[in-house]
Amino acid sequence: MMDVAAAVGGDFLLGGDLRINRIGFGAMRLVANSLEGPPRDPAAGVAVLRRAVELGVDHIDTAGFYRLGGTSAHELIREALAPYRDDVVIATKVGPLRDAGGVFHGQARPEELRGLVEEDLRRLGVPRLDLVYLRPGGVGPDGSSVAERFAVLAELREAGLIRHLGLSNVDAAQVAEARSIAPVVAVQNHFHVQYAEDRRLLEDCERSSTAYVPYFPLGGGMPVDDAQVRAVAQRLSSSVAQVSLAWLLAVSPVTLAIPGTGSVAHLEENVAAGGLRLGPDDLAELAG
């Protein structure tokens, strides 16, 4: 495949001071295809990360709970990319607790968040985290107050351990509550071409120049695959995944795509999607 640089998808100024390409990389699938496994060969993850950076991917999304057995996404990132280039931005998430056996067991209490942030610093091998999301809730937003927990992260930001703060898996009320405490530069919620129920919050992010970073951009456990997407992909001689990613970039100027994979070939296909331009007819068909 001919090299297509991530820059072809355009860029975004995150938090007013970090310019990143809109096509990034999600690290969850480096360790395994799902959080339950089976595990991948760590060497494959290292190869994918190094190839991603070669292609100009400069936004890597990870989490401390992206781990299985003795392998963690953080440590693969460190092995592959440290010492880090100045232009590489690493985002991580804190909140969900996961034991050594891989079982999730609730949310971190406010007093536990500093320890999670310090563990992320250590595992990634960085003096400061570029972007930390507070991720409350389970499968979807839980409507809980985020104030006390977000205030802890805001204190760590003031102390210089975190550069920017974000929220993941949240609703509009939680975003507003967090904004009353400290700037929110990114929101990461469930959103893709077949699941666009979060448009109102996306519009709010547009008004405030807040990055909107869809998780499961290709559908997650239920891959995007319907007649409209397939028809557009066939017409444009592209894959369903590429059309799905191109739609995310087209739907709003603040969306950032973070498709994840454990395959170099799929990585290259995803990055090339940044160069795919959807016309008005394509977008109308995808709106269905």
C-alpha positions as a Markdown table, in Angstrom:
| # | Residue | x | y | z |
|---|---|---|---|---|
| 1 | Met | 0.0 | 0.0 | 0.0 |
| 2 | Met | 1.3 | 3.5 | -0.9 |
| 3 | Asp | 2.1 | 5.5 | 2.2 |
| 4 | Val | -0.6 | 8.0 | 3.1 |
| 5 | Ala | 0.3 | 10.4 | 5.9 |
| 6 | Ala | -2.1 | 11.1 | 8.7 |
| 7 | Ala | -1.9 | 14.8 | 7.9 |
| 8 | Val | -4.1 | 14.3 | 4.9 |
| 9 | Gly | -7.1 | 14.2 | 7.2 |
| 10 | Gly | -6.4 | 17.7 | 8.5 |
| 11 | Asp | -5.5 | 18.8 | 12.0 |
| 12 | Phe | -7.0 | 20.2 | 15.2 |
| 13 | Leu | -5.7 | 22.5 | 17.9 |
| 14 | Leu | -6.3 | 20.6 | 21.1 |
| 15 | Gly | -6.6 | 22.7 | 24.2 |
| 16 | Gly | -5.4 | 25.8 | 22.4 |
| 17 | Asp | -1.7 | 24.6 | 22.3 |
| 18 | Leu | -1.4 | 21.1 | 21.0 |
| 19 | Arg | -1.8 | 20.8 | 17.2 |
| 20 | Ile | -2.6 | 17.2 | 16.3 |
| 21 | Asn | -3.8 | 15.3 | 13.2 |
| 22 | Arg | -7.4 | 14.4 | 13.2 |
| 23 | Ile | -6.6 | 10.8 | 12.4 |
| 24 | Gly | -5.2 | 9.3 | 15.6 |
| 25 | Phe | -4.8 | 5.8 | 17.1 |
| 26 | Gly | -6.7 | 4.0 | 19.8 |
| 27 | Ala | -4.5 | 1.6 | 21.8 |
| 28 | Met | -7.1 | -0.8 | 23.3 |
| 29 | Arg | -6.6 | -3.4 | 20.6 |
| 30 | Leu | -2.9 | -3.5 | 20.9 |
| 31 | Val | -3.1 | -5.9 | 23.8 |
| 32 | Ala | -6.1 | -8.0 | 22.6 |
| 33 | Asn | -8.9 | -7.7 | 20.2 |
| 34 | Ser | -11.2 | -7.1 | 23.2 |
| 35 | Leu | -10.7 | -6.4 | 26.9 |
| 36 | Glu | -11.4 | -10.1 | 27.5 |
| 37 | Gly | -8.7 | -11.5 | 25.1 |
| 38 | Pro | -7.1 | -13.6 | 23.9 |
| 39 | Pro | -3.9 | -11.6 | 24.1 |
| 40 | Arg | -1.9 | -10.5 | 21.0 |
| 41 | Asp | 1.8 | -10.9 | 20.5 |
| 42 | Pro | 3.3 | -7.8 | 22.1 |
| 43 | Ala | 5.8 | -7.5 | 19.3 |
| 44 | Ala | 2.9 | -6.9 | 16.9 |
| 45 | Gly | 1.7 | -4.0 | 19.0 |
| 46 | Val | 5.1 | -2.4 | 19.0 |
| 47 | Ala | 5.3 | -2.7 | 15.2 |
| 48 | Val | 1.9 | -1.1 | 14.8 |
| 49 | Leu | 2.8 | 1.8 | 17.1 |
| 50 | Arg | 6.0 | 2.5 | 15.3 |
| 51 | Arg | 4.4 | 2.4 | 11.9 |
| 52 | Ala | 1.6 | 4.7 | 13.1 |
| 53 | Val | 4.2 | 7.4 | 14.1 |
| 54 | Glu | 6.0 | 6.9 | 10.8 |
| 55 | Leu | 2.7 | 7.7 | 9.1 |
| 56 | Gly | 2.3 | 10.9 | 11.1 |
| 57 | Val | -0.1 | 9.7 | 13.7 |
| 58 | Asp | 0.6 | 12.0 | 16.7 |
| 59 | His | -2.5 | 11.4 | 18.9 |
| 60 | Ile | -2.5 | 8.1 | 20.8 |
| 61 | Asp | -5.4 | 7.3 | 23.1 |
| 62 | Thr | -4.8 | 4.7 | 25.8 |
| 63 | Ala | -5.9 | 3.8 | 29.4 |
| 64 | Gly | -4.4 | 2.1 | 32.4 |
| 65 | Phe | -7.1 | -0.6 | 32.2 |
| 66 | Tyr | -6.1 | -1.5 | 28.6 |
| 67 | Arg | -4.1 | -4.5 | 29.8 |
| 68 | Leu | -4.4 | -8.3 | 29.9 |
| 69 | Gly | -2.2 | -10.7 | 31.8 |
| 70 | Gly | 1.3 | -9.3 | 31.9 |
| 71 | Thr | 0.9 | -6.9 | 29.0 |
| 72 | Ser | -0.4 | -3.3 | 29.1 |
| 73 | Ala | -1.0 | -0.8 | 26.3 |
| 74 | His | 1.0 | 1.8 | 28.3 |
| 75 | Glu | 4.1 | -0.3 | 28.4 |
| 76 | Leu | 3.8 | -1.2 | 24.7 |
| 77 | Ile | 3.6 | 2.5 | 23.9 |
| 78 | Arg | 6.7 | 3.2 | 26.1 |
| 79 | Glu | 8.6 | 0.3 | 24.5 |
| 80 | Ala | 7.7 | 1.4 | 21.0 |
| 81 | Leu | 8.0 | 5.1 | 21.2 |
| 82 | Ala | 10.2 | 6.3 | 24.1 |
| 83 | Pro | 12.0 | 8.6 | 24.0 |
| 84 | Tyr | 8.9 | 10.3 | 22.7 |
| 85 | Arg | 8.9 | 12.8 | 19.8 |
| 86 | Asp | 7.9 | 16.3 | 20.9 |
| 87 | Asp | 4.8 | 16.2 | 18.7 |
| 88 | Val | 3.3 | 13.0 | 20.0 |
| 89 | Val | 0.3 | 13.5 | 22.2 |
| 90 | Ile | -0.8 | 10.7 | 24.5 |
| 91 | Ala | -4.2 | 10.7 | 26.1 |
| 92 | Thr | -5.2 | 8.4 | 28.9 |
| 93 | Lys | -8.3 | 7.7 | 31.0 |
| 94 | Val | -8.9 | 7.2 | 34.7 |
| 95 | Gly | -11.9 | 6.0 | 36.7 |
| 96 | Pro | -12.7 | 2.4 | 36.1 |
| 97 | Leu | -10.9 | -0.1 | 38.4 |
| 98 | Arg | -9.6 | -3.4 | 37.1 |
| 99 | Asp | -7.9 | -6.1 | 39.1 |
| 100 | Ala | -4.9 | -8.2 | 38.0 |
| 101 | Gly | -7.2 | -10.9 | 36.7 |
| 102 | Gly | -8.9 | -8.4 | 34.3 |
| 103 | Val | -12.1 | -8.0 | 36.3 |
| 104 | Phe | -13.6 | -4.6 | 36.5 |
| 105 | His | -14.8 | -3.7 | 40.0 |
| 106 | Gly | -16.3 | -0.2 | 40.1 |
| 107 | Gln | -15.0 | 3.3 | 40.0 |
| 108 | Ala | -12.1 | 4.9 | 41.7 |
| 109 | Arg | -12.9 | 7.1 | 44.6 |
| 110 | Pro | -11.6 | 10.7 | 44.5 |
| 111 | Glu | -8.7 | 9.8 | 46.9 |
| 112 | Glu | -7.7 | 7.0 | 44.5 |
| 113 | Leu | -7.3 | 9.1 | 41.4 |
| 114 | Arg | -3.9 | 10.5 | 42.2 |
| 115 | Gly | -2.5 | 7.0 | 42.4 |
| 116 | Leu | -3.9 | 6.1 | 39.0 |
| 117 | Val | -2.4 | 9.2 | 37.5 |
| 118 | Glu | 0.9 | 8.5 | 39.0 |
| 119 | Glu | 0.8 | 4.9 | 37.8 |
| 120 | Asp | 0.1 | 6.2 | 34.2 |
| 121 | Leu | 3.0 | 8.5 | 34.5 |
| 122 | Arg | 5.3 | 5.7 | 35.5 |
| 123 | Arg | 4.1 | 3.1 | 33.0 |
| 124 | Leu | 4.2 | 5.5 | 30.1 |
| 125 | Gly | 7.5 | 7.0 | 31.3 |
| 126 | Val | 6.6 | 10.7 | 31.0 |
| 127 | Pro | 6.9 | 13.6 | 33.5 |
| 128 | Arg | 3.4 | 14.9 | 32.5 |
| 129 | Leu | 0.3 | 13.5 | 30.9 |
| 130 | Asp | -0.9 | 15.4 | 27.9 |
| 131 | Leu | -4.6 | 14.7 | 28.3 |
| 132 | Val | -6.4 | 12.8 | 31.1 |
| 133 | Tyr | -10.1 | 11.9 | 30.7 |
| 134 | Leu | -12.2 | 11.2 | 33.7 |
| 135 | Arg | -14.3 | 8.2 | 32.7 |
| 136 | Pro | -17.3 | 7.7 | 35.0 |
| 137 | Gly | -20.1 | 5.2 | 34.4 |
| 138 | Gly | -20.3 | 1.8 | 32.9 |
| 139 | Val | -21.5 | 1.0 | 29.4 |
| 140 | Gly | -23.1 | 4.4 | 29.1 |
| 141 | Pro | -23.2 | 7.7 | 31.0 |
| 142 | Asp | -24.5 | 7.1 | 34.6 |
| 143 | Gly | -25.6 | 10.7 | 35.4 |
| 144 | Ser | -23.5 | 10.8 | 38.5 |
| 145 | Ser | -21.8 | 14.0 | 39.9 |
| 146 | Val | -18.3 | 14.3 | 38.5 |
| 147 | Ala | -17.4 | 17.4 | 40.6 |
| 148 | Glu | -15.4 | 15.8 | 43.4 |
| 149 | Arg | -13.4 | 13.5 | 41.1 |
| 150 | Phe | -12.8 | 16.2 | 38.4 |
| 151 | Ala | -11.6 | 18.6 | 41.1 |
| 152 | Val | -8.9 | 16.1 | 42.1 |
| 153 | Leu | -7.7 | 16.0 | 38.4 |
| 154 | Ala | -7.9 | 19.8 | 38.3 |
| 155 | Glu | -5.6 | 19.9 | 41.3 |
| 156 | Leu | -3.1 | 17.5 | 39.6 |
| 157 | Arg | -3.3 | 19.8 | 36.5 |
| 158 | Glu | -2.4 | 22.8 | 38.6 |
| 159 | Ala | 0.5 | 20.7 | 40.1 |
| 160 | Gly | 1.9 | 20.1 | 36.6 |
| 161 | Leu | 1.2 | 16.4 | 36.4 |
| 162 | Ile | -1.5 | 16.8 | 33.7 |
| 163 | Arg | -1.5 | 19.3 | 30.8 |
| 164 | His | -5.2 | 19.1 | 29.8 |
| 165 | Leu | -8.4 | 17.5 | 31.1 |
| 166 | Gly | -11.3 | 15.7 | 29.3 |
| 167 | Leu | -14.3 | 13.6 | 30.0 |
| 168 | Ser | -15.4 | 10.2 | 28.6 |
| 169 | Asn | -18.7 | 8.4 | 28.6 |
| 170 | Val | -20.6 | 11.4 | 29.9 |
| 171 | Asp | -23.8 | 13.5 | 29.3 |
| 172 | Ala | -24.2 | 17.2 | 28.8 |
| 173 | Ala | -24.9 | 17.9 | 32.5 |
| 174 | Gln | -21.7 | 16.2 | 33.6 |
| 175 | Val | -19.7 | 18.2 | 31.0 |
| 176 | Ala | -21.3 | 21.4 | 32.3 |
| 177 | Glu | -20.5 | 20.4 | 35.9 |
| 178 | Ala | -16.8 | 19.7 | 35.1 |
| 179 | Arg | -16.5 | 23.0 | 33.1 |
| 180 | Ser | -17.4 | 24.9 | 36.3 |
| 181 | Ile | -14.3 | 23.5 | 37.9 |
| 182 | Ala | -11.6 | 23.5 | 35.1 |
| 183 | Pro | -11.4 | 23.6 | 31.3 |
| 184 | Val | -12.6 | 20.6 | 29.4 |
| 185 | Val | -10.7 | 20.3 | 26.2 |
| 186 | Ala | -12.1 | 16.9 | 24.9 |
| 187 | Val | -15.1 | 14.7 | 25.2 |
| 188 | Gln | -14.9 | 11.0 | 24.3 |
| 189 | Asn | -18.3 | 9.3 | 23.8 |
| 190 | His | -19.8 | 6.5 | 21.9 |
| 191 | Phe | -20.5 | 7.7 | 18.4 |
| 192 | His | -20.2 | 6.4 | 14.8 |
| 193 | Val | -22.0 | 6.5 | 11.5 |
| 194 | Gln | -24.7 | 4.0 | 12.7 |
| 195 | Tyr | -24.9 | 5.4 | 16.3 |
| 196 | Ala | -25.2 | 9.2 | 16.2 |
| 197 | Glu | -27.4 | 9.8 | 19.2 |
| 198 | Asp | -24.9 | 12.2 | 20.8 |
| 199 | Arg | -25.3 | 15.0 | 18.2 |
| 200 | Arg | -26.5 | 17.6 | 20.7 |
| 201 | Leu | -23.4 | 17.2 | 22.8 |
| 202 | Leu | -21.3 | 17.2 | 19.7 |
| 203 | Glu | -22.8 | 20.5 | 18.7 |
| 204 | Asp | -22.0 | 21.9 | 22.1 |
| 205 | Cys | -18.4 | 20.8 | 21.6 |
| 206 | Glu | -18.4 | 22.6 | 18.3 |
| 207 | Arg | -19.5 | 25.9 | 19.9 |
| 208 | Ser | -16.8 | 25.7 | 22.5 |
| 209 | Ser | -14.0 | 24.3 | 20.2 |
| 210 | Thr | -13.8 | 21.2 | 22.4 |
| 211 | Ala | -12.5 | 18.1 | 20.7 |
| 212 | Tyr | -15.1 | 15.3 | 20.3 |
| 213 | Val | -13.4 | 11.9 | 20.2 |
| 214 | Pro | -15.7 | 9.0 | 19.3 |
| 215 | Tyr | -14.9 | 5.7 | 20.9 |
| 216 | Phe | -15.8 | 2.7 | 18.9 |
| 217 | Pro | -15.5 | 4.8 | 15.7 |
| 218 | Leu | -15.9 | 1.6 | 13.7 |
| 219 | Gly | -18.6 | 0.1 | 15.8 |
| 220 | Gly | -16.7 | -1.7 | 18.5 |
| 221 | Gly | -18.0 | -5.2 | 19.1 |
| 222 | Met | -20.7 | -4.6 | 16.5 |
| 223 | Pro | -18.8 | -3.5 | 13.4 |
| 224 | Val | -20.4 | -0.9 | 11.1 |
| 225 | Asp | -22.0 | -2.7 | 8.2 |
| 226 | Asp | -25.2 | -1.6 | 6.5 |
| 227 | Ala | -26.5 | -1.2 | 3.0 |
| 228 | Gln | -25.9 | 2.6 | 2.8 |
| 229 | Val | -22.3 | 2.4 | 4.1 |
| 230 | Arg | -21.5 | -0.5 | 1.8 |
| 231 | Ala | -23.0 | 1.3 | -1.2 |
| 232 | Val | -20.9 | 4.4 | -0.6 |
| 233 | Ala | -17.8 | 2.3 | -0.1 |
| 234 | Gln | -18.4 | 0.5 | -3.4 |
| 235 | Arg | -19.0 | 3.8 | -5.2 |
| 236 | Leu | -15.8 | 5.3 | -3.9 |
| 237 | Ser | -13.7 | 2.1 | -4.2 |
| 238 | Ser | -13.0 | 2.2 | -0.5 |
| 239 | Ser | -13.6 | 0.0 | 2.5 |
| 240 | Val | -16.5 | 0.2 | 4.9 |
| 241 | Ala | -14.1 | 1.2 | 7.6 |
| 242 | Gln | -12.6 | 4.0 | 5.5 |
| 243 | Val | -16.1 | 5.4 | 4.7 |
| 244 | Ser | -17.0 | 5.3 | 8.4 |
| 245 | Leu | -13.8 | 7.2 | 9.4 |
| 246 | Ala | -14.3 | 9.7 | 6.6 |
| 247 | Trp | -17.8 | 10.3 | 7.8 |
| 248 | Leu | -16.6 | 11.1 | 11.3 |
| 249 | Leu | -14.2 | 13.7 | 9.9 |
| 250 | Ala | -16.9 | 15.2 | 7.7 |
| 251 | Val | -19.7 | 15.4 | 10.3 |
| 252 | Ser | -17.9 | 18.1 | 12.4 |
| 253 | Pro | -14.7 | 20.0 | 12.4 |
| 254 | Val | -14.1 | 19.1 | 16.0 |
| 255 | Thr | -14.2 | 15.3 | 15.7 |
| 256 | Leu | -11.0 | 13.3 | 16.1 |
| 257 | Ala | -10.9 | 9.7 | 14.9 |
| 258 | Ile | -9.0 | 7.1 | 17.0 |
| 259 | Pro | -9.5 | 3.8 | 15.3 |
| 260 | Gly | -7.5 | 1.0 | 16.9 |
| 261 | Thr | -6.0 | -2.2 | 15.5 |
| 262 | Gly | -3.4 | -4.8 | 16.1 |
| 263 | Ser | -2.6 | -5.0 | 12.4 |
| 264 | Val | -0.2 | -2.8 | 10.4 |
| 265 | Ala | -2.2 | -3.4 | 7.2 |
| 266 | His | -5.4 | -2.2 | 9.0 |
| 267 | Leu | -3.6 | 0.7 | 10.4 |
| 268 | Glu | -2.5 | 1.9 | 7.0 |
| 269 | Glu | -6.0 | 1.5 | 5.7 |
| 270 | Asn | -7.4 | 3.6 | 8.5 |
| 271 | Val | -4.8 | 6.3 | 8.1 |
| 272 | Ala | -5.6 | 6.5 | 4.4 |
| 273 | Ala | -9.2 | 7.2 | 5.2 |
| 274 | Gly | -8.2 | 10.7 | 6.1 |
| 275 | Gly | -7.8 | 11.4 | 2.4 |
| 276 | Leu | -11.3 | 10.2 | 1.4 |
| 277 | Arg | -13.7 | 13.0 | 0.7 |
| 278 | Leu | -17.4 | 12.4 | 1.0 |
| 279 | Gly | -19.6 | 14.5 | -1.3 |
| 280 | Pro | -23.1 | 15.8 | -0.5 |
| 281 | Asp | -24.8 | 12.8 | -2.0 |
| 282 | Asp | -22.6 | 10.4 | 0.0 |
| 283 | Leu | -23.4 | 12.2 | 3.2 |
| 284 | Ala | -27.1 | 12.3 | 2.4 |
| 285 | Glu | -27.1 | 8.6 | 1.8 |
| 286 | Leu | -25.2 | 7.9 | 5.0 |
| 287 | Ala | -27.7 | 10.0 | 6.9 |
| 288 | Gly | -30.2 | 7.4 | 5.7 |
